[in-house]
């Protein structure tokens, strides 16, 4: 990135120059499913694989390289999440990490206890808890959201809490509606009954400055491939919980934290790519200050840019009588869940793809949300923004949608 102070507006042209995938002319609105990758991330992965590499240690250069990669990744994610680096656990995916932790957390559950999940969440923050509840004989309570507004209120969560509540699982940002519940207030309510709060931050981390202590989350999981990195995930948890839980592990695996939670040899190349992704974002914030300070400035600039584009697209969609935008929460990510009259969501997605515009239609694993919105299991079209999207991308999307709707009217 060019060294500069953070601009009043994002230098999108400079950002785009680092993404070879954009050279083909496709407008990517599928970032909620995974962003495109900058060259520095790919280079870091390649360099890690091509340098001497072995299992971690301090004797050989190969061992030291692996150790350095792991330490650098934990440090980068620590800055990104604003947590101590030793609380960062690395894993294959948010789904895998949540399943692993659900087994460890539920070891002490007993019949009569309760776990709370929401209808707003991605299934990866629902199904692991349902399975753990069934295995342990624990009751499940559901938090609903308002389909008219897309809001999931703190009061709705509070109504499902009791002295028997052991854990509440909730998203920090819906991957379909973009809704951002008030996590700090939810955390206060959850901790008020002595329960734990497990927060799915996969979508949130791509669009908001993450400050896990300020959120009040006991557990927070995210996936670097949603914020310009490689396909992997990380979870952080309170330091005291890190030492208390007993995760499944091999007898010969380390008994140190956070290594106890990481199954087998770590993917060093992906960890190197994750560090590069965090550094790429930090560079947007200019050269001055610590990495955390640069991340704060970068996320502010990215948020302003993405919100402006979202509003352009929302205004355009509002003019189309055949579209319903279900993303209506007061605080939300730059993500729109849009259904087409007559159930033609997949048809519109294919039409857009024919114009080199990527905006797929699905329930995107938020199956309960899709059903609650009256969309069944088919879901709707999802339009998600990333730092590299432009006003031209937005205009292309709106023009192509107008052409599709006009061509389908009698």
Order of alpha helices (4+ residues) and beta strands (2+ residues): alpha-beta-alpha-alpha-beta-alpha-beta-alpha-beta-alpha-beta-alpha-beta-alpha-beta-beta-alpha-alpha-alpha-beta-beta-alpha-beta-beta-alpha-beta-alpha
